[in-house]
Amino acid sequence: MPTITCYNAAGVQTFDVECFIQNRKTSQGGAGLRKVTLDMPVEVGCLSRNADKSWTVDSREHFAAFSLPKLPVDLNSGFREFDQTYVDIGPESLELLLKSVKSLRDGDKYKPQIVTWRGALRKIMTTPYLQRETYRLGVWKKNNVVYIQTRQDPDKEEFHDMKERFKRFMYYGYKFEEVCTRQREEVEKQPDPNCCFNATFKSKLGNMRILYGGEVDCYDPENREYIELKVQRLLENDRHIYNFERFKLLKHYCQSFLALTTSVVVGFRDDHGMLRKIQKFQTLKIPGMIKGRKDKLWCAKTCLAFLEEVLAWLLENVPEQADDDDILEYHFNGSEITLKKSKPMSYEKISEYLYWP
């Protein structure tokens, strides 16, 4: 499938998402549908963020084992203290990821073509099916390696400006993680959202070597496999189920598939924030659940093909960086992806010695 690229009236380079989707649909019944594969990701580094927001390389200090909590659980516990002390954490610099793979970078056997965060890959993967969710990324090329940085949404509401119900929804996620990873006597304590564990992976998408990092919530103590934790309102009717499978499971699958996460544990809460049910979804079985529906909600193969197409487009069209201010902004606006010059964000500055030679 050829890359669908052109220039709009303003002379900005664009990638036509709708055109890709239509071409994909046209090819579904014929021989033109090329298979795209992602090699099994290999963990090559890790780091932990501490309570003071500092990072420790090669640390698993905040990587906890999963423990099934006894139901019901009040996810509101500790919210007032959280509301008074929480400070928004913006995008993390790729410099952190690069520090976690120093030994890999200093060797002469491996050089990635793409370096990014898993969150950026997930956004790109889900774009064909989440066209109402616009997003921005910072993109630049150094020594033939394309770096992709997640960017803060300029329209995102700051935590302390949110309505209380939305603050609580955010808190429920942190609290659920706490009750699934802390000892029972610690559950009443306020969760610390600053503490987390990140793993760095290398993989190969088609012919492209990619290096990326992302947060991992916890692991199964029986087999050490990674687990993703999510909170969801109870599914009480067909529409709730449809929305969960159409939107949430799509995100959960793509996020987990990229990071060796074998299962997604979802905590279902009621409208009062009481945790009532916990269900485990095997990551690789999620696409089969969706495929079995009469109304086809999304296709995992299309997500992977789109990711490969966009990354290949970036490799081809992002020019070599002339100086540190030479940054492009990747913007998905609902129908097309645009690439245009942009001022670099503070978190897009990387020390020269950390770049791949």
C-alpha positions in Angstrom: 0.0 0.0 0.0 1.6 3.4 -1.0 2.0 6.1 1.6 -0.8 8.6 1.3 1.0 11.9 1.5 0.4 15.3 0.0 0.6 19.0 0.8 -2.4 21.0 1.9 -3.2 24.6 0.8 -0.9 26.0 3.4 2.0 23.9 2.1 2.0 21.6 5.1 2.8 18.0 4.6 -0.1 15.7 5.4 -1.0 12.0 5.8 -4.6 11.2 4.8 -6.0 8.9 7.4 -9.4 8.4 5.7 -7.6 7.4 2.5 -5.6 4.8 4.4 -8.8 3.3 5.9 -10.6 3.2 2.6 -7.6 1.5 0.9 -7.5 -1.0 3.7 -11.2 -1.8 3.4 -10.8 -2.2 -0.4 -7.9 -4.6 0.0 -9.7 -6.8 2.7 -11.1 -9.2 0.2 -8.1 -9.4 -2.2 -4.5 -10.3 -2.3 -3.4 -6.7 -1.8 -3.6 -6.8 2.0 0.0 -7.0 3.2 0.7 -8.7 6.5 2.5 -6.6 9.1 4.1 -8.2 12.1 5.7 -6.9 15.4 8.5 -9.0 16.7 8.2 -10.1 20.4 9.4 -7.1 22.4 12.5 -7.6 24.4 13.1 -5.6 27.6 16.4 -3.8 27.5 16.2 -1.4 30.4 14.2 0.0 33.2 13.9 2.9 35.6 11.7 4.0 38.5 10.2 7.3 39.4 10.3 8.2 43.1 8.0 10.1 45.4 10.0 13.3 44.9 9.6 12.8 41.1 13.3 12.0 40.6 14.2 8.9 38.5 16.5 6.0 39.3 17.9 4.0 36.3 18.1 0.2 36.5 15.7 0.2 39.4 12.6 -1.9 40.1 11.9 -0.4 43.4 8.3 0.6 42.6 7.5 -2.6 40.6 4.9 -4.5 42.7 3.3 -7.9 42.6 -0.5 -8.1 41.9 -2.7 -9.2 44.8 -6.4 -9.7 44.3 -8.2 -7.3 46.7 -11.2 -8.4 48.8 -14.4 -6.8 47.5 -16.1 -4.3 47.9 -13.4 -1.6 48.2 -14.2 2.1 48.6 -12.1 3.8 45.9 -12.9 7.3 47.5 -10.7 6.6 50.5 -7.9 9.2 50.7 -9.4 11.4 48.0 -9.5 14.6 50.0 -5.8 14.5 50.8 -5.0 13.7 47.2 -7.1 16.6 46.0 -5.1 19.0 48.2 -1.6 17.8 47.3 -1.7 16.4 43.7 0.4 18.3 41.1 0.1 17.5 37.4 2.9 15.5 35.9 3.6 16.6 32.3 5.2 14.6 29.5 8.5 12.9 30.5 11.5 13.5 28.3 13.0 10.9 26.1 16.3 11.6 27.8 15.1 9.3 30.6 14.4 6.5 28.2 17.9 6.9 26.6 19.6 6.9 30.0 18.0 3.5 30.7 19.7 1.9 27.7 23.2 3.3 27.9 24.9 -0.1 27.5 22.8 -0.9 24.5 23.5 2.5 22.9 27.3 2.3 23.6 27.5 -1.0 21.8 27.9 -1.1 18.0 25.5 -3.9 17.2 22.1 -2.2 17.6 20.8 1.0 16.3 17.0 1.8 16.3 15.3 3.8 13.6 12.5 5.0 15.9 12.8 6.1 19.6 9.6 7.0 21.4 7.3 6.3 24.3 4.7 3.5 24.2 2.0 6.1 24.7 2.9 7.7 21.3 2.7 4.4 19.6 -0.6 3.6 21.2 -2.1 6.9 20.0 -0.9 6.2 16.4 -2.2 2.6 16.5 -5.7 3.6 17.6 -6.0 6.6 15.3 -8.1 4.8 12.5 -10.8 4.0 15.1 -10.6 7.0 17.4 -10.8 9.9 15.0 -12.5 12.2 17.5 -9.4 12.0 19.7 -6.9 14.6 18.4 -3.3 14.6 19.7 0.1 16.2 19.1 3.6 14.7 19.0 7.1 16.4 18.7 9.2 14.8 16.0 12.8 15.2 15.0 15.6 13.2 13.3 19.2 12.9 14.6 21.8 10.7 13.0 19.1 9.0 11.0 17.1 8.1 14.1 13.6 9.6 14.4 12.6 10.6 17.9 8.9 11.0 18.8 7.9 12.8 22.0 4.4 12.8 23.4 3.2 16.4 23.8 0.9 18.0 26.4 -2.5 18.7 24.9 -2.8 22.6 24.9 -6.5 22.2 25.6 -6.1 19.8 28.5 -7.6 21.0 31.7 -5.3 21.3 34.7 -6.2 19.0 37.6 -7.1 21.7 40.0 -9.4 23.3 37.4 -11.4 20.1 36.9 -14.8 19.4 38.3 -14.7 17.2 41.4 -16.3 14.2 39.6 -13.5 14.1 37.0 -10.9 14.4 39.7 -12.4 11.4 41.4 -12.4 9.4 38.2 -8.7 10.1 37.9 -8.1 9.2 41.5 -10.0 5.9 41.2 -7.3 4.7 38.8 -4.5 5.5 41.3 -6.5 4.0 44.1 -7.3 0.8 42.2 -3.6 0.3 41.5 -2.8 0.8 45.2 -5.4 -1.8 46.4 -4.1 -4.3 43.9 -0.4 -3.9 44.9 -0.2 -2.9 48.5 -0.5 -5.0 51.7 -4.0 -4.9 53.2 -2.9 -2.7 56.1 -1.5 0.0 53.7 -4.7 0.3 51.5 -6.2 3.1 53.6 -3.2 5.3 52.9 -3.3 7.9 50.2 -1.8 6.5 46.9 1.3 8.3 45.6 0.9 8.9 41.8 4.6 9.9 41.5 5.9 6.5 42.2 6.0 4.2 39.1 8.0 1.6 37.2 9.0 2.0 33.5 10.4 -0.6 31.2 12.2 0.0 27.9 11.7 -2.4 25.0 13.3 -3.0 21.6 11.3 -4.6 18.8 10.9 -4.7 15.1 7.8 -3.6 13.2 8.0 -4.9 9.7 11.5 -3.9 8.7 11.8 -1.0 11.3 13.8 -1.3 14.5 11.9 0.6 17.3 12.9 1.4 20.8 10.3 2.6 23.3 9.5 2.8 27.0 6.3 2.8 29.1 4.9 2.4 32.5 4.1 -1.2 33.8 1.6 -1.4 36.6 2.5 -4.7 38.3 3.3 -8.3 37.7 1.8 -11.7 38.4 3.7 -13.2 41.3 3.2 -16.7 40.0 4.9 -16.3 36.6 6.3 -12.7 36.7 4.3 -11.7 33.6 3.2 -8.0 33.3 -0.3 -6.9 34.2 -2.1 -3.7 33.2 -4.6 -2.3 35.7 -7.7 -0.3 34.6 -10.9 1.0 36.3 -14.3 1.1 34.5 -17.8 1.9 35.5 -20.0 -1.2 35.8 -21.5 -2.4 32.5 -25.2 -2.4 33.0 -26.7 -2.5 29.5 -25.9 -3.2 25.8 -24.7 0.3 25.2 -22.2 0.2 28.1 -20.9 -3.1 26.7 -20.6 -1.7 23.2 -18.7 1.4 24.3 -16.4 -0.6 26.5 -15.5 -3.0 23.6 -15.4 -0.3 21.0 -13.2 2.2 22.8 -11.7 0.9 26.0 -10.7 -2.5 25.0 -9.1 -1.1 21.8 -6.9 1.1 24.0 -6.2 -1.6 26.5 -5.2 -4.1 23.8 -2.9 -1.8 21.9 -1.2 -0.5 25.1 -0.7 -4.0 26.5 0.3 -5.7 23.2 3.3 -3.3 22.8 4.7 -4.0 26.3 4.8 -7.7 26.9 1.7 -7.3 29.1 -0.1 -10.6 29.0 -3.3 -9.5 30.8 -5.5 -6.5 31.6 -7.2 -6.6 35.0 -10.2 -4.3 35.0 -11.9 -3.2 38.2 -15.6 -2.4 37.8 -17.0 0.3 40.1 -20.4 1.7 40.8 -21.5 5.4 40.6 -20.5 5.8 44.2 -16.9 4.7 43.7 -17.3 1.3 45.3 -15.3 -1.4 43.6 -17.7 -4.3 42.9 -16.2 -6.6 40.4 -12.7 -7.5 39.0 -12.2 -9.3 35.6 -9.1 -10.4 33.8 -8.7 -10.1 30.0 -6.0 -12.0 28.3 -4.3 -9.5 26.0 -3.9 -11.7 22.9 -7.5 -12.9 23.2 -9.1 -9.5 23.1 -9.1 -9.1 19.2 -10.9 -12.5 19.0 -13.6 -11.2 21.4 -14.2 -8.2 19.1 -14.0 -10.2 15.9 -16.8 -12.4 17.1 -19.3 -9.5 17.1 -21.7 -9.0 14.2 -20.8 -5.3 14.1 -17.1 -5.2 13.5 -15.8 -2.6 16.0 -12.1 -2.6 15.2 -9.3 -4.8 13.7 -6.0 -5.3 15.4 -4.2 -6.0 12.1 -5.4 -2.6 10.8 -4.0 -0.9 13.9 -0.6 -2.5 13.4 -0.6 -1.8 9.6 -1.4 1.9 10.3 1.3 2.2 12.9 3.9 0.8 10.4 2.6 3.1 7.6 2.9 6.2 9.7 6.3 5.4 11.2 7.6 4.6 7.7 6.1 8.0 6.5 8.0 9.8 9.3 11.3 8.1 8.5 10.9 9.2 4.9 9.7 12.7 5.5 11.3 14.0 8.7 14.6 15.8 7.7 17.8 15.5 9.6 17.9 18.0 12.5 20.0 21.1 11.8 20.0 22.3 15.4 18.2 21.7 18.7 15.4 24.0 17.7 14.7 22.1 14.5 11.5 20.3 15.6 8.4 19.3 13.7 4.9 18.9 15.3 2.9 15.9 14.3 -0.8 16.8 14.7 -3.8 14.5 14.1 -6.8 16.8 13.8 -9.5 14.2 13.2 -9.1 13.5 9.5 -5.4 13.9 8.6 -2.0 14.0 10.2 0.1 17.2 9.5 3.8 17.8 9.9 4.9 21.4 10.4 7.7 23.3 12.1 7.3 24.0 15.8 9.0 25.5 18.7 10.6 22.8 20.9 9.1 22.1 24.3 11.3 22.1 27.4 11.0 18.3 27.7 12.2 17.8 24.1 15.8 18.9 25.0 18.1 15.9 25.0 21.8 15.9 26.1 24.0 15.4 23.0 25.8 12.5 24.5 22.6 10.5 24.9 21.8 10.5 21.2 22.5 7.4 19.1 25.6 8.0 17.0 
